Amino acid sequence: MTRDGSRPSMRAWRTTGAPGGLELTALPVPVPSGTELLVRVEVCGICRTDLHVVDHEIPVHRERVVPGHQAVGVVEGIGPAVTAFAAGDRVGVAWLRRTCGQCDYCRRGAENLCPASEYTGWDADGGFAEYLTVPAAYAYRLDGAIDPVETAPLLCAGIIGYRALMRAALPPGGTLGIYGFGSSAHVTAQLAMASGATVYAMTRGEQNRSLARELGVAFVGGEADEPPSPLDSAIVFAPAGELVPVALRATRSGGTVALAGIEMTDIPSLAYTETLFRERDLRTVTANTREDGARFLRLAQSLRLRPTVTRVPFEGLGDAIAALRDGTARGSLVLGVGPGR
């Protein structure tokens, strides 16, 4: 509390209530509940899902919410029921914020499908602010020596890419086709290549294609181009439904296509014998479990995965969101929030 009894304020970006609206404002520093942490945000990755929230491409869950769900920060406050963290610990705050823990999905380890699930930067204020709260059970403990800027994109782009790769059922040494080559895709490509896979990238925009070449993928083409050989698996990261039949046609018999986005334009009518026939599987990806996140972060540290990052000053968030909207963003965008970031 300040001397006059009011709560201290913080800088924050929040939605305005109109599609596409985003404003820089001052908000009270949040107070953690009994089971929550108060986190001083250092940096926060900027995700395409944040664009969907800002532009109302997914339903509004909270009016005038603070987006951002790839936050790295330091614990400054602890609820009285929290025992696993201490002030000064560095943590990661990701998309999945809370689940009921009691439904059939939660009990069988599929908490990402919990009908009562809540999400950072959608149901509750997120990381485009100097402070946020997070249930302690959903925070990721991070090594204090990590680089916050390189770690932030791993908290959604990386975790969702990892789950998409698992859902795509890529066989050992197989060929993976990636459609769209933004933040999540470029991390997933590195993960797949580290496992011995051959990766083809089909994407729009020279920014994305040049990044794919720099990372050493075996083929780089336009988003609807035919790859040089049939795919064992494919992941569609681009929110473009018209690419689904394209990916299915490029995938060999018995292969799998995974759709990684939270939102996508309508999928055109499918010609059954040209796309799904011959035991091709079409799967979707819905959020992630905490176990997905823990496994991926351990794997990323072991493999020394390094996203290609563009740093964004705190005042530049609007321009960064616009770059995502028009497809000119390259790699992962990370918003500097704390001093010196």
N, C-alpha and C positions, 0 to 999 in steps of 0.2 A: 504494500500500500504506500501511496505517497503521503506527505505530511497532512494533506487536507482530507485523508481517508479514501480518496479515489484510487482506482487501480491504475498502475502505470500503462502507458500506451506503447504501441509498436507500429511500424510500417507494414502495410499489407496490400496485396493486390486481390481484389475480389470482383466477382461478376456483378453486373448492374441490374439484372433482371430482364434485359433485352438481349436477343440473340446477337452474339459478337461483342457485347459490351464488357469492358474490363476497366476498372478504375483503381488508381493508387490512393490509399486512404490511411487514416490512423484508426486503429482498433484497440480495445483494452487487451492487455496480455492475458491469455486464458489461464484458468485455474484448474489444475488436475484434480480429477475425482480420486476416490480412495484407491482405485486400482490402476491409475494412470501415471504417466511421466509427463513433466513439462520439459520440452526440448528447445534449446536455443539453436535455431537453424543456421548452419554454415552455408550450405548450398542446396539447391533442389533441381533435379533434372526436369526438363520440360518435355512432356510426352504428347503424342497425338491424342491420347484420351483427354488431356487437358483442353485441347482444341475442341473436341467433341462436347465437353462440358460448357466451354465458353460459348460455342455456337449453337447450343441446344440440339445437337445432333443425336444426343441420348437424352432421355427424360430428365427434367430438372428434379433433383431430390431435395435440394435445399436452396432457397432463394438467397442470392447474394453470398454465395459460398466463396471461400478462398481455395482455389484449385492447388494442385501440386501434390504428387504422391511418390516422389523419389528423393526424399529429404535425408540429408546427413547432418547430424547435429550432436550437441552435447547436453546431457541431462543436467537440468538446473533445479528441478523440483520433483518430489516423489510423493505419491499418495500414501497414506498411512498403512494400507494393506500390501504395499509393494516391498518385497524382500530381495528380489533377484538383481536389482540395479542400485547404483549409488550415484550421488552427485559427481559429475566429472566424467562419467562413462560416455563413450561415443557410441551412438546408435544409428541405425538406419530405419526409416519409416517408409513403408511401402503401401501399395494399393489396398490390400485387404486389411481392414481396420478391426472388424469384430464379426464373430459368428455366434450362433446360439449355443453350440456345444451339445445339444440334446436331440436334434432331429436325426432321422435315419442317415442323412448324408454326412453329418458331422461324426456320428458314431462309427461309420464305416471308413472314415479317413478321406471323405470327399467334401471337405468343408467349403471348397470353392463353389459348390452347388447349393449351399445352405440358403433357403428362401428368406431367412432373416439377416443375411450378411449385410455388412455396412462397409463403406469404402472411403479412404482418405481423399479429401479434395472433391468429394461428391456428396456424401452424407454428412461429413464433418469437415471443418476448416483444415486445409492442408498446408503445404510447405512454401507457398509463395508469400510468406510472412516471416517476421523475425522470430516468432515463437509458435509452437503448436503443442497440442497434447496428443498422446497416443496410449491406448491400453498397453500396459507393460508386457502382457502375454503376446502382443503382436509386434513388438519392436525387435529388431535384429541387433544383437550385440556385435560391434565392430572393433577390430584392432585399432588402438589409438594411433598407430603409426601409418594407417592407410592414407592415401590421397583422397580427400573428400570429393574432389571434382571428378576423378576417374571412377569413383565408386558409385556416385549418385545414379548414373544411367543403368547400372546393374540391378537396381532395386525394382525396376519394372521392365524396361526394355530387355534386360538380361534374363530376369526370372520368367517373363512371359515367353521369350524366345526359347528358353530351356524347356518349358512345358510344351510349347508347340513342336519342338524337335522330338520330344518323347511321344507326343500324339501322332506325329508323322511316321513313326515306326520305321525309321531309316535302318536298313540292314547294315551289318559291319562292312565297311569299305564300299558302301553304295553311293549312288549318285543322287544328290539333292538339288532340286530346283527351287529357287527363292524368287518370288514375285513381289516386287517392291523392295527397295534397299535403303530404308531409313534407319532410325536408331536401333530398333530391335533386330532388324534383319542383319545389320552389319556385325552385331555381337554374335548372333546365332551362326553366321557363316564361319566366324573364327572358331566357335565351339565345334561345329561339324568338321571342319578341316583338321582340327587338332585330333579328332577321333579317327582320321584316315579317310574321310569321305571326299568325294569329288563334288564341288559346288558350282552350279551355274546360276547366274543372276540375270533376271529379266526385269528391267525397271525403266521408268521414264526419267528424263532429266539427266543432263550431262554431269551434274554434281554427284548424283548417286552412282552413275556408271563409272566415273573416274575413281570414286572411293572403292568400288568393287574391284577395279583393276589394281589399285594400290594394295589391296589386301590379298591379291593373288588368286582370286577365283578363276576357275578353268575356262569359263565362257561368260561374256557380258553382252547382253543384247537388249533390244527394246522390250517393253512389258508384254507384248503379244507375240514376240518372235519365237520360232520353233527352236528348241535347244538342239545341240549337235547329236545327241543320242537320247534314247528314252530314259525317263527319270524313274528311279525306284521310289522316291517320295518327293513331295512338293509341299511348300508352305506358302500360302498367300498372305502376305503382310499388308499389301495395299488394300484400302477399303473399297475395292472396285469389284462389284459382283460379276461384271463381264469377264473377269479373269478366271473365274472358277471353271467354266467349261474349257478354257484354254489350257489351264493346268491339268485338268483331267485327261484331255486328249494327249498331252505330252507325257503322261505317266503310263508306264508299262502295265501289263496285266498283273493283277495281284498287288499293285502299288497303293499308296495312301496319299491323299491330299488333305492337309490340315489348314483350316482357316483361323488365323491368329487374332483378328481384330475384334473389338467390342462392338463395332458398328460397320456396316457395309451397305453399299447400294444394292438394289435388287438383283438377284441372280437370274439371268435369262433362262428361258425354257431349255431344258437339256435334251439333246438327242440321245436317247438311252444307249443304243448300241455303240455310239461313238465315244461315250464318256464313262458312264458307270458300269456298263457291262464288262464281263471278264474279271469280276471280283475286285474291281477297284473300290477302295473305301474313301468316303468323304466324311471328315470329322471336323468338329469345331473345338475351340479353346475358350473356356470360361474362367477368367481370373486365374488364381493359383492357390495352392495350399501353403501353409507356413513351412511344411516339410519340403515342398518344391524350392522355396526360397533358401532354406538352410542348406540343402544339397547343392544348389547352384552356386551360392556364395563360396562354399568350400571348394567346389570345382574351379570356379573362376580364380580363386587365390592360388590353387595348385598349378593351373595352366598359365597364370599371369596374364589373363585376358585384359586387354586395354582398349576401351572404346575410343573412337576418334571424337574428340570433344571440341565444341565451339563454346567458349565462355560468353555469357550474356550478363552485362551489368544490371543491377536491380531495376534501374529506371528503364531498361530496354526490353522489358518483358513483352510489351505490346508489339514491338517490331518482330520479336522472335516468334510469337504466335502467328503473326501475319506470314512469316517465312514458312512455317508449317502449313499454313492454309494454301499458299500458292506453290508449294512444292520446291522451294529454293533452299530449304535447310539442308545442311550436310552433316551426316553422322548424328551425334547426340548433342543437344543443346543443354547447357547447365547454367542455371541462374545463380549468380553470386548474391548471397543474402547477408551474411555476417560481415563484420569489419574486415577489410583487406581482401574480400572475395570478389 
